[in-house]
Amino acid sequence: MHAKERGSAASVLALAVAALALATTAGADDGILKRGRDIAAARCARCHAIAKDDERPHAIVIPFREMHTRFPIDMLVEARDSGIISGHDEMPMFELSATDMHALLAYIDSLAPHKRGYTR
């Protein structure tokens, strides 16, 4: 194999590896977001609008799609890390594993129009 052919083969291999890595990451992200949506549906939808266009059951409760306007995702992460798990007096107390909290926060972040790509 000539040097030019080796370089071309290496480029094709590198491109294939990068494409596989992106596909794997996208699949993992989809799984995390689905888990976050499932948690939101089970734990939060009674009061919050949890999708991009659904109605909120309670007018005073902020929809998840607007959460980023009042609570930057970093603030929610800090609240999680500090052990704060309730946003207001009427919100029921609940605990989530670190994995489930990550999924829920990633899902909430995914609803923002300009996603910052929550990764913690």
Backbone bond lengths (Angstrom), bond angles and torsions (degrees), N, CA, C in turn:
res aa  C-N    CA-C-N  psi(-1)  N-CA   C-N-CA  omega(-1)  CA-C   N-CA-C  phi
1 M - - - 1.457 - - 1.528 107.55 -
2 H 1.306 115.96 132.56 1.459 121.85 -179.89 1.525 110.10 -77.85
3 A 1.312 115.99 161.44 1.470 121.50 -178.25 1.528 111.21 -58.23
4 K 1.327 117.17 -40.12 1.466 120.58 -179.94 1.527 110.49 -65.10
5 E 1.335 117.14 -40.81 1.467 121.34 179.07 1.523 110.87 -67.23
6 R 1.355 116.15 -39.65 1.469 119.66 178.26 1.523 110.58 -62.82
7 G 1.329 116.26 -42.37 1.462 120.53 178.53 1.515 111.40 -63.02
8 S 1.310 116.41 -41.27 1.461 120.96 179.08 1.526 110.64 -67.02
9 A 1.328 117.00 -42.72 1.469 120.93 178.57 1.525 110.25 -64.19
10 A 1.325 116.85 -40.18 1.467 120.61 179.04 1.525 110.30 -64.99
11 S 1.319 116.97 -38.89 1.465 120.37 178.39 1.520 111.34 -64.61
12 V 1.331 116.14 -42.51 1.463 120.36 178.77 1.522 109.91 -63.92
13 L 1.332 116.98 -43.13 1.465 121.13 179.13 1.531 110.45 -63.12
14 A 1.326 117.24 -44.42 1.470 120.49 179.28 1.524 110.59 -62.45
15 L 1.313 117.06 -40.83 1.460 121.06 178.38 1.528 110.85 -64.26
16 A 1.325 116.98 -41.02 1.468 120.80 178.80 1.524 111.08 -64.45
17 V 1.324 117.05 -42.46 1.467 121.12 178.73 1.525 110.02 -63.90
18 A 1.322 117.40 -43.25 1.466 120.73 179.01 1.526 110.96 -63.51
19 A 1.322 117.22 -41.84 1.467 120.55 178.88 1.521 110.88 -63.67
20 L 1.330 117.11 -41.47 1.463 120.87 178.16 1.522 110.40 -64.03
21 A 1.323 117.43 -42.20 1.467 120.69 179.05 1.522 110.61 -62.47
22 L 1.321 117.50 -43.02 1.461 120.51 178.40 1.522 111.29 -64.63
23 A 1.310 117.34 -41.54 1.468 120.60 179.24 1.519 110.71 -64.50
24 T 1.323 116.90 -40.80 1.461 121.08 179.09 1.518 110.37 -65.60
25 T 1.332 117.50 -44.01 1.459 121.65 178.86 1.521 110.65 -63.33
26 A 1.328 116.96 -43.75 1.463 120.10 179.30 1.520 110.49 -61.67
27 G 1.325 117.44 -41.15 1.464 120.75 178.07 1.512 111.69 -64.23
28 A 1.327 116.48 -41.63 1.469 120.59 178.37 1.520 109.88 -65.57
29 D 1.342 116.72 -42.89 1.463 120.40 178.07 1.520 110.91 -61.58
30 D 1.331 116.83 -41.93 1.463 120.34 177.96 1.522 110.67 -60.42
31 G 1.322 117.01 -40.26 1.463 120.98 178.66 1.516 111.98 -65.50
32 I 1.330 116.42 -41.12 1.466 120.89 178.69 1.526 109.83 -65.24
33 L 1.330 116.40 -44.80 1.464 119.83 -179.66 1.524 111.41 -65.54
34 K 1.326 117.29 -38.35 1.468 119.86 176.97 1.521 109.93 -64.04
35 R 1.330 116.83 -42.47 1.467 120.18 178.05 1.530 109.87 -62.14
36 G 1.321 117.80 -43.94 1.460 121.19 177.91 1.514 112.30 -61.32
37 R 1.323 116.33 -40.67 1.474 120.48 178.03 1.517 110.69 -66.09
38 D 1.333 116.61 -40.45 1.471 120.55 177.77 1.530 111.07 -62.25
39 I 1.327 116.49 -41.82 1.470 120.73 178.36 1.526 109.54 -64.42
40 A 1.330 116.40 -45.15 1.467 120.48 178.82 1.527 110.68 -59.35
41 A 1.321 116.72 -42.83 1.467 120.49 -179.83 1.527 111.07 -63.96
42 A 1.322 116.30 -40.07 1.468 120.37 -177.32 1.524 113.04 -78.15
43 R 1.331 117.29 -36.33 1.459 120.60 -171.00 1.519 115.51 -108.28
44 C 1.331 117.46 -21.64 1.464 119.39 -167.70 1.524 114.71 -121.97
45 A 1.323 117.36 -23.48 1.470 121.36 -171.65 1.522 113.75 -67.45
46 R 1.307 117.21 -16.33 1.465 119.25 177.57 1.529 110.77 -60.36
47 C 1.328 116.56 -30.84 1.470 120.60 -178.41 1.532 113.30 -119.62
48 H 1.328 117.32 -37.12 1.462 122.04 -174.91 1.520 111.57 -95.58
49 A 1.331 116.07 146.08 1.457 120.81 163.23 1.523 104.97 -75.47
50 I 1.320 117.70 124.83 1.462 119.71 -172.55 1.523 113.50 -110.01
51 A 1.323 117.97 -0.83 1.465 120.63 -178.61 1.526 110.08 -115.69
52 K 1.319 115.55 -178.73 1.463 120.02 -178.21 1.514 113.36 -71.53
53 D 1.333 118.03 -21.16 1.462 118.67 -173.45 1.528 114.46 -143.98
54 D 1.322 118.21 18.21 1.466 119.14 -179.77 1.527 110.72 -88.51
55 E 1.315 115.49 163.31 1.462 121.71 178.38 1.524 109.55 -85.74
56 R 1.312 115.86 144.69 1.462 118.81 176.86 1.525 109.22 -86.31
57 P 1.316 116.81 136.50 1.460 120.69 -179.52 1.525 113.60 -65.67
58 H 1.337 117.29 -30.61 1.465 121.68 -179.60 1.526 108.80 -122.11
59 A 1.316 116.35 123.73 1.466 121.45 -174.34 1.525 113.62 -60.42
60 I 1.327 118.15 -29.55 1.469 119.53 -176.63 1.527 113.15 -82.86
61 V 1.312 117.21 -9.46 1.465 121.05 -175.77 1.524 109.66 -93.57
62 I 1.321 115.89 130.82 1.457 121.07 -177.13 1.536 110.73 -71.38
63 P 1.331 117.13 133.53 1.465 119.73 175.34 1.530 110.21 -67.76
64 F 1.309 116.95 148.50 1.463 120.27 179.02 1.525 111.42 -57.13
65 R 1.332 117.74 -35.54 1.468 120.82 -177.39 1.530 112.16 -66.91
66 E 1.338 117.67 -16.76 1.464 121.84 178.07 1.526 112.49 -107.09
67 M 1.309 116.74 -1.26 1.462 120.58 -175.76 1.523 111.80 -56.97
68 H 1.342 117.32 -37.16 1.467 121.09 -178.34 1.526 112.46 -62.08
69 T 1.344 117.94 -22.44 1.467 120.17 -178.99 1.524 112.13 -76.53
70 R 1.314 117.04 -21.82 1.463 121.09 -179.17 1.513 112.87 -113.21
71 F 1.307 116.25 -28.09 1.461 121.13 -176.85 1.522 108.95 -135.74
72 P 1.337 117.83 96.44 1.463 118.68 176.06 1.529 110.04 -55.64
73 I 1.313 116.95 146.37 1.463 121.44 -176.08 1.525 110.93 -54.84
74 D 1.342 117.35 -35.06 1.467 120.18 178.39 1.524 111.26 -61.98
75 M 1.336 116.83 -36.14 1.463 120.35 177.77 1.529 110.20 -67.13
76 L 1.324 117.01 -39.26 1.464 120.18 177.69 1.527 110.98 -65.46
77 V 1.333 116.24 -36.95 1.467 120.20 177.12 1.523 109.70 -64.38
78 E 1.340 116.80 -44.37 1.466 120.35 178.62 1.519 110.82 -62.20
79 A 1.327 117.10 -40.88 1.464 120.53 177.73 1.521 110.09 -61.45
80 R 1.315 116.25 -43.35 1.462 120.38 177.39 1.528 110.37 -60.73
81 D 1.327 115.98 -47.23 1.463 120.22 -178.08 1.526 112.35 -65.68
82 S 1.341 116.92 -26.80 1.463 121.32 179.05 1.519 112.82 -86.49
83 G 1.316 116.51 -6.20 1.460 120.13 179.30 1.508 114.29 91.11
84 I 1.328 117.85 7.87 1.461 120.76 177.10 1.523 107.58 -80.21
85 I 1.316 116.23 120.74 1.459 118.62 -176.49 1.520 112.64 -126.58
86 S 1.321 117.61 9.74 1.460 120.72 178.06 1.517 108.81 -135.64
87 G 1.327 116.37 134.25 1.451 120.17 -176.19 1.514 114.88 -87.77
88 H 1.330 118.08 -22.75 1.459 121.01 -178.56 1.524 108.62 -158.95
89 D 1.335 116.13 170.43 1.467 121.04 -173.81 1.520 114.27 -58.95
90 E 1.315 117.54 -34.90 1.459 120.00 -177.32 1.526 113.49 -85.30
91 M 1.319 117.17 -9.05 1.461 120.41 -179.24 1.520 109.49 -76.23
92 P 1.328 117.05 127.97 1.461 118.46 -179.86 1.526 111.18 -65.69
93 M 1.305 115.83 147.40 1.461 121.18 177.01 1.523 108.26 -78.24
94 F 1.300 116.30 137.79 1.456 120.54 174.46 1.510 108.14 -153.92
95 E 1.303 115.65 158.63 1.453 120.94 177.28 1.510 108.67 -122.01
96 L 1.308 115.42 144.63 1.451 121.93 175.66 1.516 108.43 -126.44
97 S 1.305 116.13 149.46 1.460 119.54 173.46 1.528 107.89 -65.31
98 A 1.315 116.36 163.34 1.465 120.24 178.53 1.529 110.37 -59.03
99 T 1.318 117.02 -38.85 1.465 121.42 179.49 1.523 111.18 -64.73
100 D 1.336 116.59 -44.68 1.461 120.04 179.47 1.525 111.59 -68.70
101 M 1.329 117.82 -37.39 1.462 120.61 177.56 1.529 109.81 -64.61
102 H 1.333 116.00 -41.83 1.468 120.36 176.27 1.530 109.84 -57.61
103 A 1.321 116.72 -45.62 1.465 120.96 -179.20 1.528 110.86 -63.42
104 L 1.326 117.24 -44.12 1.463 120.90 -179.71 1.527 111.08 -63.75
105 L 1.330 117.36 -45.69 1.465 120.55 179.43 1.526 111.30 -65.55
106 A 1.327 117.26 -38.48 1.467 120.39 176.98 1.525 110.13 -62.95
107 Y 1.329 116.59 -40.24 1.464 120.37 178.32 1.535 110.83 -64.69
108 I 1.327 116.75 -46.77 1.468 120.25 178.76 1.528 109.76 -58.88
109 D 1.320 116.90 -44.45 1.461 121.41 179.38 1.527 111.24 -62.63
110 S 1.325 117.33 -34.15 1.466 120.45 -178.60 1.527 112.48 -67.06
111 L 1.322 117.65 -18.89 1.466 121.44 -179.71 1.524 112.89 -82.75
112 A 1.323 117.35 -16.84 1.466 121.07 179.60 1.528 108.93 -67.61
113 P 1.336 117.84 142.51 1.463 119.54 -178.27 1.524 112.91 -62.23
114 H 1.316 116.89 -34.88 1.462 121.19 177.80 1.515 107.44 -114.36
115 K 1.317 115.61 85.30 1.460 121.05 -176.15 1.516 110.24 -62.72
116 R 1.316 115.23 133.77 1.457 119.94 177.08 1.510 110.49 -93.13
117 G 1.302 117.83 -9.47 1.453 119.91 177.27 1.506 112.92 77.37
118 Y 1.317 116.25 59.00 1.459 121.21 177.97 1.516 109.40 -53.28
119 T 1.343 117.21 128.82 1.463 120.59 -175.75 1.510 114.14 -130.76
120 R 1.308 119.04 -1.31 1.465 118.37 -175.97 1.487 112.37 -65.47
